[in-house]
Amino acid sequence: MAKKENPRISVNIWERIAKEEFEETVTEPWFGIDITINCSLGLQDVLGFVSEVADACFTSSGEFLPEIMDFAIRRGVLTRYANFTLPENVEKQYWLIYNTDAVGAVMRHVNRSQFREITDAINEKVKHMRNSDIMALRSKIMEVADVFTRMQEETAGLFKGLSQEDVQAFIGAVKDNAAVEEKIVDAYVDRMKRDARDMVALDEER
């Protein structure tokens, strides 16, 4: 006898159960006012929440600020799960969030399973961003090292065959920062004259 397959659960049935058995929003009285709380977030809100917190943990210059993460998460709880309006001033936001129990009032109704997924995703995104910054920094360091290596090779070629006096003359010209090219040429001409005198003296000795 063929085994009877269980019928598939239709989307309509699943949706009806979700609406009848699971709360989408609740109203929480808080100091004489009503807070409207979303028990779970939609996908777009989850993506926005994760990106918003991760971005807040870095300055415009790329410096990582781990101490901002908790504050940014609490801020997202109030604005994405509930209907709180926050002031534009960040200092005032911080003061309101940490000097009231607003976050706790909201979190009593939040889907904790989803919230854990969100915080895990935030940590993973921050880790990825930090690793990306480190790799970019390493790449820049290698680029700078290559530039200095090329400069060293070119400089070595420039001074090849010159005497210590010639090199000192070149350095003096650069330090003075005046008629640099002329002094380099003069130093080279002087060297050539010395070589010529040395050759004449050597011929005379012979």
Secondary structure, 3 states (H helix, E strand, C coil): CCCCCCCCCCHHHHHHHHHHHCCCEEEEEECCEEEEEECCCCHHHHHHHHHHHHHHCECCCCCECCCHHHHHHHHHHHHHHECCCCCCCHHHHHHHHHCCCHHHHHHCCCCHHHHHHHHHHHHHHHHHHHHHHHHHHHHHHHHHHHHHHHHHHHHHHHHCCCCHHHHHHHHHHHHHCCCHHHHHHHHHHHHHHHHHHHHHHHHHHC
